[in-house]
Amino acid sequence: MTPAARLAAAIAILDQLRDGTPAERALTNWGRASRFAGSGDRAAVRDHVFDVLRCRGSFAALGGGESGRALVLGLARAQGLDLASLFTGEGHAPAPLTEAEAARLAQPVPDAGALADLDWPDWLRPQLQADLGADYGAVSARMRARAPVFLRVNLARGDRAAVQAALAAEGIATRPHPLAETALEVIEGARRIQASEAYREGLVELQDAASQAAIALVPVAAGMRVLDFCAGGGGKALALAACAPAARIEAHDVDPGRMRDIPVRAARAGARISTVAPGRLGREYDLVLVDAPCSGSGTWRRTPEAKWRLTPERLETLCTLQAQILREAAARVAPGGRLLYMTCSLLSVENTAQAAAFARETGWHMDEERRFTPLDGGDGFFAALFHRGD
């Protein structure tokens, strides 16, 4: 496919998203219907679509509207592409610019700060400005770009330097990241990771650096009984198992189907993790980890579609659910045990305010809390560590 044809494909997919089709489904459907598209073409079209979703507000302003064509015009303008050579109407290229489009595109480009401001939902912008304070502008700018790819080194299988060398031998270049001693940032070859021998042998797992740093807050020791209360795919449980292979780690989720990959992932990593169905949990854990359902605002570089789907009502529902889950998880902590509350959110209502309310209403003591933003290098993330007040 030519660069112009890739833009045309992105336009068609973005128009489907306006009709309510999820991005992943639209991209999958396009790929199945476009057998002529090679892996490079599919990757490029995917990148165009997700670049637009990250910057939908500013690209709409630059391109003059919310249609797929206008958004891709905004994308091309932001990237400094030669519009006249791409929008030709020849072959599979998008149609030539109209006079109205050309006049609109000739207008001055707003400054970078104003553009970044547009890439938050209007209703959420004041809350983010208050929560991020002086960091608001820099975080807004950082959230418009693609997120780095991070790996967690499985210390049960090798040290960071040895794993780096193994990855490099397979064409995957990395560098250590200061947020966590297990963190490697991938700087080349990210698309080779899951097919690599290092990944298949459990030397590494894909996990954000801020998430790794949050896990490192808790000293996990041999013999401890640990519960990952909202385990999902088990990333946090795997990280805990790597820290203390002799700990007894259980993974639980209200939807057991979300945990279906944990046995395979644990076997690959050489970890011992038991999955526990709802209704079969114990009540005496030394550590309970709650990676609570949240807005995901700290990960919107990776899941930008979610940014535009969040509503005030949904955020309120999530906050209520978080408080409920915290209380349920706290009831599972043994005397003298710890509770770790985590979200991948930038919003104080899900983070500091939620943690403070829990401590105030239950008498639990907060030992430590950490907030990470993309300015730290990884995703937006929050962690608060508690112990029982009695």
C-alpha positions in Angstrom: 0.0 0.0 0.0 1.1 3.5 -0.7 1.3 6.1 2.2 -1.8 7.7 0.6 -3.7 4.4 0.5 -2.9 3.9 4.2 -4.4 7.3 5.0 -7.5 6.4 3.0 -7.9 3.2 5.0 -7.5 5.1 8.3 -10.2 7.5 7.1 -12.7 4.6 6.5 -11.9 3.0 9.8 -12.3 6.2 11.8 -15.7 6.8 10.2 -16.8 3.4 11.5 -15.7 4.5 15.0 -18.0 7.4 14.8 -20.8 4.9 14.3 -19.9 3.2 17.5 -17.7 0.4 16.3 -14.9 -0.3 18.7 -11.4 0.5 17.3 -10.0 -3.0 17.6 -13.1 -4.5 15.9 -12.9 -2.0 13.1 -9.2 -2.7 12.6 -9.7 -6.4 12.6 -12.6 -6.3 10.1 -10.5 -4.1 7.8 -7.6 -6.4 8.0 -9.7 -9.5 7.2 -11.3 -7.6 4.2 -7.9 -6.3 3.0 -5.9 -9.4 2.3 -3.6 -7.3 0.0 -2.4 -5.4 3.1 1.0 -6.7 4.4 2.0 -6.6 8.1 3.7 -3.3 7.6 0.5 -1.8 6.1 -1.6 -3.1 8.9 0.8 -1.7 11.5 0.9 1.7 9.7 -2.9 2.0 9.5 -3.2 0.9 13.1 -0.7 3.6 14.1 -2.7 6.3 12.2 -5.9 5.3 13.9 -4.5 5.3 17.4 -2.5 8.5 16.8 -5.9 10.2 15.8 -7.6 8.8 18.9 -4.9 10.2 21.2 -5.2 13.6 19.6 -8.8 13.6 18.4 -9.6 17.1 19.8 -6.6 18.8 18.3 -6.7 16.9 15.0 -10.3 17.9 14.7 -9.3 21.5 15.1 -6.5 21.2 12.7 -8.5 19.3 10.1 -11.8 21.1 10.4 -14.1 18.5 11.8 -14.8 15.1 13.4 -15.2 13.0 10.2 -12.5 10.5 9.4 -11.3 12.6 6.5 -11.0 15.8 8.7 -9.3 13.9 11.5 -6.7 12.4 9.1 -6.2 15.8 7.5 -5.4 17.0 11.1 -3.1 14.1 11.6 -1.2 14.8 8.3 -1.0 18.5 9.1 0.3 17.9 12.6 3.0 15.6 11.2 4.0 18.1 8.5 3.1 15.8 5.6 2.7 17.1 2.1 -1.1 17.1 1.7 -1.1 17.9 -2.0 1.0 14.7 -2.8 -1.2 12.5 -0.6 -4.7 13.7 -1.2 -4.7 13.2 -5.0 -7.7 10.9 -5.7 -5.4 8.8 -7.8 -5.5 5.0 -7.2 -6.5 4.4 -3.6 -5.5 7.9 -2.4 -8.0 10.1 -0.6 -9.8 12.6 -2.8 -8.1 16.0 -3.5 -8.6 18.9 -1.2 -11.6 21.0 -1.7 -11.3 24.8 -1.9 -13.0 25.0 1.6 -10.5 22.5 3.0 -7.5 24.2 1.5 -8.7 27.6 2.9 -9.2 26.1 6.3 -5.8 24.3 6.3 -4.1 27.6 5.4 -5.1 29.2 8.7 -2.4 29.5 11.4 -1.8 26.5 13.6 -2.6 27.1 17.3 0.3 26.8 19.7 1.2 23.4 21.2 -0.3 24.1 24.6 -3.6 25.0 23.2 -3.6 21.9 21.0 -2.7 19.6 23.9 -5.5 21.2 25.9 -8.0 20.0 23.3 -7.0 16.4 23.7 -8.9 15.9 27.0 -12.7 15.5 27.2 -14.1 19.0 27.9 -15.9 17.9 31.1 -12.7 16.3 32.6 -10.3 19.1 31.8 -10.9 21.3 35.0 -10.5 18.2 37.2 -7.2 17.3 35.6 -6.0 20.9 35.8 -6.7 20.8 39.6 -5.3 17.3 40.1 -2.1 17.8 38.1 -1.4 21.4 39.1 1.8 22.7 37.7 2.4 19.5 35.8 -0.9 19.8 33.8 0.6 21.2 30.6 3.6 18.9 30.5 1.5 15.8 31.2 -1.1 16.9 28.6 1.7 17.2 26.0 3.2 13.8 27.0 -0.2 12.1 26.7 -0.5 13.0 23.0 2.4 10.7 22.1 2.7 6.9 22.0 3.6 5.3 25.3 6.9 3.6 25.7 7.0 -0.2 25.7 8.4 -1.7 28.9 9.4 -5.1 30.0 9.7 -6.6 33.5 12.7 -8.7 33.9 11.8 -12.0 35.7 14.5 -12.0 38.4 13.7 -15.6 39.1 15.1 -16.4 35.7 18.0 -13.9 35.3 19.3 -10.5 36.2 18.6 -7.4 34.1 22.0 -7.3 32.3 21.8 -10.9 31.2 18.2 -10.5 30.0 19.2 -7.3 28.1 21.9 -9.3 26.3 19.5 -12.1 25.4 17.0 -9.6 24.0 19.7 -7.8 22.0 20.7 -11.1 20.4 17.2 -11.3 19.0 17.2 -7.7 17.7 15.4 -6.2 20.6 17.3 -3.2 22.0 16.5 -2.0 25.6 17.7 0.2 28.3 17.3 0.1 32.0 14.6 2.4 33.4 15.1 4.1 36.8 11.6 3.6 38.1 12.2 -0.1 39.0 15.2 -2.4 39.1 13.3 -4.8 37.0 12.2 -2.3 34.3 13.6 -2.3 30.7 12.4 0.3 28.1 12.3 -1.1 24.6 13.9 1.2 22.2 14.0 -1.0 19.1 12.3 -4.2 18.0 9.1 -3.9 20.1 7.0 -5.9 17.6 9.4 -8.9 18.0 8.9 -9.3 21.7 6.1 -11.9 21.8 7.8 -14.1 19.2 11.2 -13.9 20.9 12.8 -16.8 22.8 13.4 -14.5 25.8 9.6 -14.0 26.1 8.7 -17.6 25.4 11.2 -18.8 28.1 9.7 -16.4 30.7 12.7 -14.1 31.0 10.5 -11.0 30.5 6.8 -9.9 30.7 5.2 -6.8 29.2 4.5 -4.5 32.2 4.6 -0.7 32.6 7.5 0.7 34.6 5.2 2.6 37.0 3.3 -0.6 37.7 6.6 -2.4 38.5 7.6 0.5 40.8 4.3 0.2 42.7 4.8 -3.5 43.2 8.2 -2.8 44.6 6.6 -0.9 47.5 5.7 -4.1 49.3 8.4 -6.5 50.8 7.1 -9.9 49.8 8.8 -12.7 51.7 8.9 -16.5 51.6 6.0 -18.1 53.3 3.7 -15.1 53.0 0.1 -15.7 51.9 -0.7 -13.2 49.2 -4.0 -12.4 47.4 -4.3 -10.5 44.1 -7.9 -9.6 44.6 -8.7 -8.1 41.1 -6.2 -10.2 39.2 -7.4 -9.9 35.6 -4.7 -11.4 33.4 -2.4 -11.8 36.4 0.4 -9.3 35.7 0.7 -8.1 39.3 0.5 -11.7 40.7 3.4 -12.7 38.3 5.4 -9.7 39.5 4.9 -10.6 43.1 5.8 -14.3 42.4 9.1 -13.2 40.8 9.9 -11.1 43.9 9.4 -14.1 46.3 9.1 -17.4 44.5 8.4 -19.2 47.9 5.4 -17.0 48.7 1.9 -18.5 48.4 0.2 -16.4 45.8 -3.5 -16.6 44.9 -5.2 -14.8 42.1 -8.9 -13.9 42.2 -11.3 -12.0 39.9 -15.0 -11.5 40.0 -15.0 -12.7 36.4 -12.9 -16.0 36.4 -12.7 -15.8 32.6 -10.3 -12.9 32.9 -7.8 -15.2 34.6 -7.8 -17.9 31.9 -4.3 -17.0 30.7 -2.7 -17.0 34.2 -1.8 -20.7 34.3 0.0 -20.5 31.0 1.8 -17.2 31.9 2.8 -18.6 35.3 4.2 -21.8 33.7 6.2 -19.7 31.3 7.6 -17.6 34.1 8.2 -20.6 36.4 5.9 -19.0 39.0 3.5 -20.8 41.4 0.1 -19.0 41.3 -3.2 -20.5 42.3 -6.4 -19.1 40.8 -9.4 -18.9 43.1 -13.0 -18.6 42.1 -15.4 -16.1 43.8 -16.8 -17.6 46.9 -13.8 -19.8 47.7 -11.4 -17.2 49.1 -9.7 -17.5 52.5 -9.8 -14.7 55.0 -6.2 -14.6 56.4 -3.8 -13.1 53.9 -0.5 -11.4 54.8 -0.9 -9.1 51.8 -4.0 -8.3 49.7 -3.4 -6.4 46.5 -6.3 -4.4 44.9 -5.6 -3.3 41.4 -9.0 -1.6 41.3 -11.2 -1.0 38.2 -10.7 2.6 37.3 -11.0 5.2 34.5 -7.6 4.0 33.2 -6.7 7.7 32.6 -3.1 7.0 33.3 -3.0 4.5 30.4 -4.9 6.6 27.8 -1.8 6.8 25.6 -2.3 3.0 25.1 -6.1 2.9 25.2 -7.0 6.3 23.8 -10.5 5.2 22.8 -11.4 4.9 26.5 -10.7 8.6 27.0 -13.6 9.6 24.8 -16.0 7.0 26.2 -15.6 8.0 29.9 -18.5 10.0 31.3 -19.1 11.7 34.6 -21.7 9.1 35.5 -19.3 6.2 34.7 -16.5 7.8 36.8 -18.9 8.2 39.8 -19.9 4.5 39.4 -16.2 3.5 39.4 -15.4 5.5 42.5 -18.3 3.8 44.3 -17.1 0.4 43.2 -13.5 1.1 44.3 -14.7 1.9 47.8 -16.7 -1.3 47.9 -13.8 -3.4 46.7 -11.4 -1.8 49.2 -13.7 -2.8 52.1 -14.2 -6.3 50.8 -10.4 -6.8 50.3 -9.6 -5.4 53.7 -11.8 -8.1 55.3 -9.4 -10.7 53.8 -6.2 -9.2 55.5 -4.8 -11.2 58.5 -3.9 -9.3 61.7 -0.6 -7.5 61.1 -1.1 -7.8 57.3 -1.0 -5.2 54.6 -3.4 -3.9 52.0 -2.0 -2.4 48.7 -4.5 -0.2 46.7 -3.6 0.6 43.1 -5.1 2.3 40.1 -3.8 3.3 36.7 -5.5 6.7 37.0 -4.4 10.3 37.1 -7.5 11.4 39.0 -7.4 12.2 42.7 -11.0 11.1 43.2 -9.8 7.5 42.4 -6.5 7.9 44.1 -5.6 10.1 47.0 -9.2 11.0 47.9 -10.2 7.3 47.7 -7.3 6.2 49.9 -7.9 9.0 52.4 -11.6 8.2 52.7 -10.8 4.5 53.3 -8.4 5.3 56.0 -10.7 7.8 57.6 -13.8 5.5 57.6 -12.1 2.2 58.6 -9.3 3.3 60.9 -6.7 1.6 58.8 -3.3 3.5 58.6 -1.6 4.5 55.4 2.1 3.6 55.5 3.0 5.1 52.1 1.4 6.4 48.9 3.0 7.1 45.5 1.7 8.9 42.5 3.3 8.5 39.1 2.6 10.5 36.0 3.9 10.1 32.4 6.6 12.7 33.4 8.2 9.9 35.4 8.5 7.9 32.3 5.8 5.3 32.5 2.0 5.4 32.7 0.0 7.4 35.2 -0.3 5.2 38.3 -1.2 5.4 42.0 -0.4 3.1 44.9 -1.2 3.3 48.6 -0.1 0.8 51.2 -2.1 0.3 54.4 -1.9 -1.7 57.6 -4.8 -2.4 60.0 -5.3 0.1 62.8 -6.0 -2.4 65.6 
